[in-house]
Amino acid sequence: MSDISKSQEYMSFRSTIPQRKVVVDDDNTKEWTLYEAGPKTVKSPLVCFPPASGTADVYFRQILGLSALGYRVMAVEYPMYWTMKEFVEGFRKLMDHLGLDRVHIFGASLGGFLAQKFAEYTSRSPRVGSLVLCNSFYDTSIFQQTSSAPTFWMMPAVVLKKMVMGSFHKAETEADIADSIDFMVERLDSMGQQALASRLTLNCMNCYVEPQKLRDVDVTLMDVFDECALSVNVREEMCKCYPDAKRAHLKSGGNFPYLSRSMEVNVFLQIHLRKYDLSSLRARELTEEEMSMLAESDASKDES
C-alpha cells in the first residue's frame, strides 16, 4: 500500500466523504462514480475529471482543501464510454440529474481533453463556466496510437497497464512525486480491463478539439516545468490554441501535481475561481459581508 493510501488525510477522506454511484444512461451497467463536498446551495461547482489512469479519489486533496474554504467540489469517474459522443452526452445527463446548469471543470491529461470536448459540444448552449487544464492536450494524434485504438477493447489488461505506466518516470524524483506515482499505480491496478480499455480508446482515438468553438470560455493552462508525460511541443501547442488563457506554472510536480503539489494547485484553482465569487457562476458559498456587497451591487444596478 502506498504512503498516500496509508496517510491520515486519505483515510479521513474515505471515512467522511461518501462515494456515490449514479446511472444516467439506459444501460444500467454505465455507472458514474463521484465524491462531493461543500455547500449544496452552490449551483456552479468545480468538477474534477481524472486522467486515464486515475479514479475519482485522486482529487481527494482538492475536495478536502477547497471544501474547507466554502467551495463545492466534485470528483467524477467515467463509466465505460467508447466514443466521444457517448461521453459528452453522458456527462450532460449527469449534470441534468444533479440539477447543475453550468460547472467549472478541472481536468488533468485525458480529463482535460474530455473537458474541452464537453465545452465544445455545449458551445451553443453553454454548460461550462470555465476550464482549468492540467498537463493536457487538444489532439490525440500526439500519442501515435490512433490506428491501434479500435483494438484496445480486446487487449489484455497487463498490456494496457504497461502502455500507461510507460509515462510514469520515477527514477531520481522527489519523495512527494514518487508517492504520487505509487498512489496512481494503485489506482491503475484497481481498474478492470474494460474500464481501462475504454479510457485509452477515448485517449487515443482519432479526435481533436476545435478551439474556435471555445473562444468564449475562460481557460487556465496549468503545467509543470519538470519531467512529465507531455513534451514541451505539446504544451506550446496548447498555448497557441488558447492565446488568451491564463498560465499557472508549477516549478515541479511531475504528472500528478494535484497529488504531489496539492497546496499550490489549490491556490491556483482559488485564483482562477475568484473572479466568479460575486456572480451567478460562483463555486463557493459567500460570507454575510460578501452577500451584502452583492445585494448593494444589484440595488445600484437597478437604480441606474
ChimeraX attribute file (.defattr): number of C-alpha atoms within 10 A of each C-alpha:
attribute: neighborCount
match mode: 1-to-1
recipient: residues
	/A:1	8
	/A:2	15
	/A:3	14
	/A:4	18
	/A:5	15
	/A:6	10
	/A:7	10
	/A:8	11
	/A:9	13
	/A:10	18
	/A:11	12
	/A:12	12
	/A:13	16
	/A:14	15
	/A:15	9
	/A:16	11
	/A:17	15
	/A:18	12
	/A:19	15
	/A:20	12
	/A:21	13
	/A:22	15
	/A:23	17
	/A:24	18
	/A:25	17
	/A:26	7
	/A:27	8
	/A:28	9
	/A:29	10
	/A:30	17
	/A:31	17
	/A:32	20
	/A:33	18
	/A:34	21
	/A:35	23
	/A:36	22
	/A:37	20
	/A:38	21
	/A:39	16
	/A:40	14
	/A:41	11
	/A:42	20
	/A:43	20
	/A:44	26
	/A:45	27
	/A:46	30
	/A:47	23
	/A:48	28
	/A:49	28
	/A:50	24
	/A:51	27
	/A:52	23
	/A:53	22
	/A:54	26
	/A:55	22
	/A:56	21
	/A:57	23
	/A:58	24
	/A:59	23
	/A:60	24
	/A:61	21
	/A:62	24
	/A:63	26
	/A:64	21
	/A:65	16
	/A:66	22
	/A:67	19
	/A:68	12
	/A:69	12
	/A:70	17
	/A:71	27
	/A:72	25
	/A:73	29
	/A:74	24
	/A:75	26
	/A:76	24
	/A:77	21
	/A:78	22
	/A:79	21
	/A:80	18
	/A:81	19
	/A:82	19
	/A:83	13
	/A:84	18
	/A:85	12
	/A:86	13
	/A:87	19
	/A:88	20
	/A:89	16
	/A:90	20
	/A:91	19
	/A:92	18
	/A:93	16
	/A:94	17
	/A:95	16
	/A:96	13
	/A:97	12
	/A:98	11
	/A:99	11
	/A:100	16
	/A:101	16
	/A:102	19
	/A:103	21
	/A:104	25
	/A:105	29
	/A:106	24
	/A:107	25
	/A:108	28
	/A:109	24
	/A:110	27
	/A:111	28
	/A:112	26
	/A:113	27
	/A:114	26
	/A:115	27
	/A:116	29
	/A:117	24
	/A:118	23
	/A:119	25
	/A:120	23
	/A:121	20
	/A:122	16
	/A:123	16
	/A:124	9
	/A:125	9
	/A:126	17
	/A:127	20
	/A:128	23
	/A:129	23
	/A:130	25
	/A:131	25
	/A:132	29
	/A:133	27
	/A:134	27
	/A:135	28
	/A:136	25
	/A:137	26
	/A:138	23
	/A:139	19
	/A:140	19
	/A:141	16
	/A:142	14
	/A:143	11
	/A:144	12
	/A:145	16
	/A:146	17
	/A:147	11
	/A:148	11
	/A:149	18
	/A:150	18
	/A:151	10
	/A:152	20
	/A:153	18
	/A:154	11
	/A:155	12
	/A:156	12
	/A:157	19
	/A:158	10
	/A:159	12
	/A:160	17
	/A:161	19
	/A:162	10
	/A:163	12
	/A:164	16
	/A:165	15
	/A:166	9
	/A:167	13
	/A:168	19
	/A:169	16
	/A:170	16
	/A:171	7
	/A:172	8
	/A:173	14
	/A:174	13
	/A:175	11
	/A:176	17
	/A:177	22
	/A:178	21
	/A:179	19
	/A:180	25
	/A:181	23
	/A:182	19
	/A:183	20
	/A:184	24
	/A:185	18
	/A:186	17
	/A:187	16
	/A:188	18
	/A:189	16
	/A:190	13
	/A:191	16
	/A:192	10
	/A:193	19
	/A:194	18
	/A:195	17
	/A:196	23
	/A:197	27
	/A:198	21
	/A:199	23
	/A:200	25
	/A:201	23
	/A:202	23
	/A:203	26
	/A:204	22
	/A:205	22
	/A:206	16
	/A:207	16
	/A:208	14
	/A:209	20
	/A:210	14
	/A:211	18
	/A:212	10
	/A:213	16
	/A:214	22
	/A:215	16
	/A:216	12
	/A:217	19
	/A:218	17
	/A:219	23
	/A:220	21
	/A:221	20
	/A:222	23
	/A:223	24
	/A:224	20
	/A:225	12
	/A:226	12
	/A:227	17
	/A:228	18
	/A:229	15
	/A:230	18
	/A:231	11
	/A:232	12
	/A:233	10
	/A:234	16
	/A:235	19
	/A:236	10
	/A:237	14
	/A:238	20
	/A:239	15
	/A:240	12
	/A:241	18
	/A:242	18
	/A:243	11
	/A:244	12
	/A:245	18
	/A:246	15
	/A:247	15
	/A:248	20
	/A:249	15
	/A:250	17
	/A:251	11
	/A:252	17
	/A:253	26
	/A:254	29
	/A:255	27
	/A:256	24
	/A:257	23
	/A:258	21
	/A:259	24
	/A:260	22
	/A:261	19
	/A:262	18
	/A:263	16
	/A:264	16
	/A:265	22
	/A:266	17
	/A:267	13
	/A:268	19
	/A:269	19
	/A:270	16
	/A:271	11
	/A:272	19
	/A:273	21
	/A:274	13
	/A:275	11
	/A:276	15
	/A:277	15
	/A:278	17
	/A:279	9
	/A:280	11
	/A:281	21
	/A:282	23
	/A:283	29
	/A:284	28
	/A:285	20
	/A:286	16
	/A:287	10
	/A:288	9
	/A:289	9
	/A:290	13
	/A:291	13
	/A:292	12
	/A:293	13
	/A:294	16
	/A:295	13
	/A:296	12
	/A:297	12
	/A:298	11
	/A:299	11
	/A:300	10
	/A:301	9
	/A:302	8
	/A:303	6
	/A:304	5
